[in-house]
Every structure is written in structure tokens, then in C-alpha cells.
């Protein structure tokens, strides 16, 4: 063996091992930005969604509240959130055709299951005729020197930990806490896909006070789209008088979304309440 080659091999054997560069770890704030980005990459949802909402409410003694518990079928249009709904009373009986602008964080039951859970609540209660701006499609993030640009300006991460297969973030709004209502987030630690969250909301009593509500929201997947599957709400204090704890029916309320489907089309009259009377014989069940 040539002497030069032997010397080279000896030097290589004596040289210290090369330590690979450590993989960069995301900061808590960057992690929140990636989770939001992952959620937004699946937006907007399909143009139509149909689903069954099951609301289960208990009175202040823990017994079922049959007035506040019900089942409703919805046929919703993503573009403007207009929806046809029908109350389910019995197996073969449905209520009248009703129109609703489905939304989270407003004076209606939360929905649809495809809602943007990161969207801020409206600054003021909006009238039913209000038409929201359609969601924009997510575009790839710009890269500067191969560094992905993410931004998170609505929330500050208070703490972050990894528990099992999930990342758990406790967050606080940096502005407008009444609108930016997320407080905790759980996501898959490998994919950063959203799996559970805690959010604040409001219970509007007709002609009376407004109470704070804490919602625990469970996420699922359908045909490649994240959807809300279950919501557990706990009603708390009067927002104008924190010493006044809510003690009426509905101390706890659960919303379950089932039979979620993405039809390719729905009749246009479903979303025009003025057309319901003339299409009564065609009403969906």
C-alpha cells in the first residue's frame, strides 16, 4: 500500500468524529405560527357541507334539560355561510324550514364543523343579513434564503410542553381578548395538525345579562379537511358582574356534529328563505 495512502488513513482514524449539526428547534411562538399555518393550508373547505348538530344541555341540578336539548339538520354554503336548517323532533317528523347564517362566536349555535377556529369573533353582534367576506385560499409562504416565513401576531405563547404525541400550548391574546378567544391548543407533535383547543365564548340571555362560556373543542378529519366533531361548554360568570355565577338551565352544554358530508352541489333555493314556501314539497329531511 502506498505510504501516502497509509498516512491519510491514519489521520482519518485519529481525527475526532464529526458531530452533525443539531436540527433547529422551533420556539413556542414559531410553533404556534406553524400550527395556524397547517390549519390554514386546508382552507377554504368544500363549497357545501351538510351535518347534524346534537345539542345536549343539563339544568342546574345536573338533570337533562329537554327544552335546551335538541337535534338539527343543516345544509350550509361555505361562500356566505347561509344555511337551511330543520329541527328533528321524531324519527319521521321534522320542523319547518328555517334560514340561518351559521357561525362561531355569534348569537347562534356554533357551526359549521368546517369553521375557521382561528377567525376572530366579530367586534359587535352582526345582523342575520350580514354577508361575511369569503375565505381566501392559502398561498405558499415566501422563502427568504430558504427560511420559511411565519407570523403570529394575535397571541403570545405562555407555555409549551410535549405530552405523549401532542404539543400543548397555553396562549394569551396580545390584543382584543374579547375577539381573539383561543386560550389553549393541542396539536400533533410531528405534523402540527390541530387536535383540540380551548376557547372562550358568550351565552346571550334574551333580555338579560351575558355570561362567559369556556368551550373545549375536539377536532377530527374528513376527506382531508379538519372539522370540529365535539364541543363541551361550561357557563361561568356574568360578564358585567363577575360575582354573579350562572345558575340557570344549561350550566353545561355539549354540541356534537355528526353525519358530516361534503355534497358537490345543493339547490340554490336552500339559501334563499323567501323561496322556502314555494319549495315546501321539496324540503330535505
N, C-alpha and C positions, 0 to 999 in steps of 0.2 A: 504494500500500500504506500503511495507517495507520502513523503514526510509532511508536506503541506496539508494534505487532507487529514492526516492523523492529528496534526496540531489544531485544525479547525474543529474536529470532533471533540477534542479535549476541552477546548474553550467553551463549546456549546454545552458540554456536560457540567462544567463548573459554574456556568452562568446561572444566576438566580431565576426561578420561574417567572414568566411574565404574568402578572395579575390582570385579568380582563377588567376593562373599565366598568364601574358599577352602573347599573341601569338607573336612570334618573327616576326619583320618586316624586309623584305629584304632591304638591302642597294641598292642604284641606280646601283652600279656595279654588285651586285648579281642579280638584276632584269634583267639586260642585258644578263647575263650569262644564266639565266633560259629561256629567250625568244629565244636565239640562240639554247639552248638545245631542247626546244619544237619543233622548226622548224626542227632540225636535226633528231628527233625521227621519222619523216615521210619520211626519206631518206633511200635508193635511191628511186626515183619514179619508176613507172612501166617500163618495158623494151622498150615499144614503146609508142609514143604519136603522134597523128595527130591533126592539128589545122589550122585555117585560121587566117592569120595576115592581118589586115586592117591598112594601114598607111595613115594618113591624114595630109597634110602639107599646110602651108599658106605662101604666099610671104611676102615681107617686108611691103606691104600695107594692109595686113590682108585678102587678097583675096585667094581663093583656088589655090594652086599650083598643076596643074594637072599632071605635069611631075614627081613631087616628091610624088604624092599620088597614091597608088595602093593597090591591094589585091593579096595575095599569099597564096596558099595551101602548107602545109608542111607535110611530112611523116618522122618522126625523130626516130632514135635509141638512147636510153639512154646510152648504153655502151660506145660508142665513139663519140656521138653527130653528127654522119653522118646523112644527111637528103637529101631526094629528094624534090624538090620544083617545083611548076608550077605557073606562073603568070596567074591571072584571068583577061581577057580583057572584055569579054562579057558573057552573061548567058550561051551560048553554045560554047564559044571559049576559049581555054587555050593555054598558051605559051609552048615553048619547055621544055623538061625535063632538069633540072639543079641540080647540086650537090652542097651542102654547108655544112660546119661544123658550126652548129648553136651554138651561144654563146652570153653571155652578155659581155660588156666591151671590145669588139673587133671590127674589121673593117667590121662588118656585122650588119644587123638589129638585135636588141635584141631578144633573144629566146633561147630555147623553153620556154613555160609558166611554165614548171616544173623546171627551172634552180635553182641552189643554189644561192640565192641572197646574202649570206654571203661570197661566194667564192671571194678571192682577184682577181683583174684584173691581167692579165699577165704583167710581167715586161717589155716585148717588144712585138710588134705585131707578131703574130705567123703565119707561113705559113699554107696554107689550108691542107697540108699533115700531119700536126702535129696531133697526136692522144693523147688526154688527158687521164690521169690515171682515171680508173673507180672509182666512189664513193664507199667508204666503208660503210658497214651497221653499223648503230648506235648500240652500245652495252650499256647495263645499266651502269649508273655511279656507281663507287665504293662507298661504305659507310664505314666510319670510325667512330665507336661509334654512329652509326645511324645518322650521319651528312652527307648530300648529298654533294658531291664534285663537284663544278662547277668552271670553269675558263674562264676568258675573258681577253685576252692579246692584242687584236688588237685595241680596242677602250677604250676611257675614257668617262664616262658619265659627261656631263657638267651640265645638269639639268634634273629633272624628276618631272612630275606632273600628277595627275589623273584628267581627264576631262570626265565627264559622265561615260561611261562604258569602257573607254580606258586609258591606261597608255601611256604617251608621253615622249619619251626620246630624248634629244639633245645630240649627241655624237661627239667626235673628235678622229681621228686615233692617236694611240700612236706611230706609225711608218709607213713609206711608205704611205703617204697620197694619192699618185697617184694610189696606188693599193687598199688600203682599203677605199672604196668610199662611204660608208654609212655615212649619216650626221644626219638623224632623223628617229625615229622608233615609230610607234603606234602599240600597242598590246592590246588584251582583258585583262582587269584588273583581271579577275577571272581565265582564262585559260592560259594566257600569250602567246596565239597564235598570230602570226604576222598578222596585218591587212593592214598596209600602211607603206611606207618608202620613204625617200628622199635620192637620191644618185647622185654623180657626174659622168659624163661620158665625152666622147670626140666626136667631129664631125671632121672627116678627110676629108679635101678638096683635091681632086686629084691634085697633083702638086702645092698645095698651103699650107696655114697655117692650124693649128689645133686649133679648138675653144672649149671652155669649154661648157658643157651642164649640166643642172640640170634636173634630172628625178624625177617625183613623181610617185610612183609605187603603184597600188592598188592590193591587194591580195584577192583571193577567195578560194573556196574549191570544189573539185571534187572527189568523191569516196574515201574520207578520205585523200586526198593529197592536200597540199597547192599549188595553182597555181597563176601566175600573170595573171590578167584579163585586166588591162589598164595601160598605161604609158603615162604621159604628159611630154614633154621635152621642155625646153626653152634654146635656144642657147645664149651664152654670149660672153665674150671677147676672143680675140686671146691669146692663152697661151704663146706665145713668145713676144707679145706686148700688155699688158693689156689695153692700151689706144685705141686699135683697136677693136671696137664693131662690131660683125657680123651684116651685113645689107643686106645680100642676101636672096634668097628664103629659106624658112624653118626656120624663126625666132622661130616659134613654130612648134612642130611636135607631133602627137599623134599616138600611137600604140595600137590597140585593138586586143585581142586574143579571137576568138570565135570558136564554133564547136569543142571544145577540146574533144578528145576521147582517150581512152587507149586500142587499139586493142591488142589481145593476141598474134598475130603474123603478120608479114608483109613479103613479098617476099624478099629474100636476095639481089636480083639484084637492089632493090631500093637504096641500099647503095654502089653500085659499078658503078661509072659513065662510066666506059669502057663498061658496058653491056647495056647502055641505047639504043643504036642504034638498037640492035637486039631484043629489047623488046618494040619497039615503039608502036606496035599494042596492047600491054597490059598496056599501060600507064594509071595510075589512073587519075581521074578528080576531 
